Amino acid sequence: MKARKLLAAALMLSMGAGAAAASEAAAQRQITVNGESTLQMAPELATITLGVTEEAEEAAAAMAAVSEAMGAVIAQLKESGIAGADMQTQQIAMHPVWSQDRSYDNGGRREITGFQASNTLMVRVRDLDRLGPVLDTVLTAGANQFQGLSFGVEDPAAVTDRIRGEAVKDAMRKAQQLAEAAGMDLGPVRTITENGGGGGPRPMMAMDMARSEAMPVEAGELTFTHNVSVVFDMAEPGARQANN
């Protein structure tokens, strides 16, 4: 009797292990596919970074000259219709100006001959038709540094929402094609992982602020992309119906 019980227990363990192995093998029948969606659209705004730099023998004089020039730039921007919320100071800096003389008479040491002050301002231009005139305005008002221009959209999150679902649909389409080519049935989705995307603000090279003629600017198009990774189950043809 005892031997029979041991044999029965061994058979049950064997059957359980076999079922677990079969279940694990079935779970491993999966496919991972990357989906991508791309959207091209016209820019809705531009962001420019400009500045004023002045030198003087005294630090206070240099900073005063910069403050006066930047004040004139901001006043002109406001007069041009740029809202205060669309302007933000990025950096105010002061650096010594060193002499280049390292002669024997002064022991090869450089001396401070003056000071350089700077003020950098970020400006958003929401009416792209006025971007060129705005650039000319700040140049006339006293801006002598131009550190960059980029184009963007008002609500990047809304753009991502538009293309996120399309990326998943692209992954499902690819998975269906691969499953059919492999002679398998495509099962349910197991996991979806967002891999982010690209595109968005498109920078332009800094333009020469010494120009005096109207500054031509072409906005072009922005390209946004979004990527997802989706894991699907796969089964042999008819296996899902048989299991049901």
Number of C-alpha atoms within 10 A of each C-alpha: 6 7 8 9 10 11 12 12 12 12 12 12 12 12 12 12 12 12 12 12 12 12 11 11 10 14 12 11 14 17 17 17 19 20 24 21 21 18 16 12 13 13 21 17 19 22 21 21 20 26 25 23 23 19 20 18 14 13 16 13 17 20 23 14 18 24 19 12 21 24 14 17 23 19 14 18 21 14 11 14 12 19 14 12 8 13 19 13 13 13 11 16 11 17 12 17 16 13 12 12 13 12 10 8 8 10 9 11 13 14 14 11 13 17 20 20 23 21 22 20 21 18 22 23 21 19 12 18 13 13 22 15 16 20 21 17 18 23 21 16 18 19 26 17 20 22 17 15 20 19 23 23 18 12 9 12 9 10 17 20 11 14 20 21 15 19 23 24 16 17 23 20 13 15 23 18 12 16 20 12 10 11 13 18 19 22 19 11 15 12 11 16 12 15 12 12 17 12 14 19 19 17 14 14 10 15 13 12 18 12 10 10 9 12 15 9 13 9 18 10 15 18 15 19 19 25 22 23 17 20 20 21 20 25 17 15 13 10 12 13 7 7 6 5
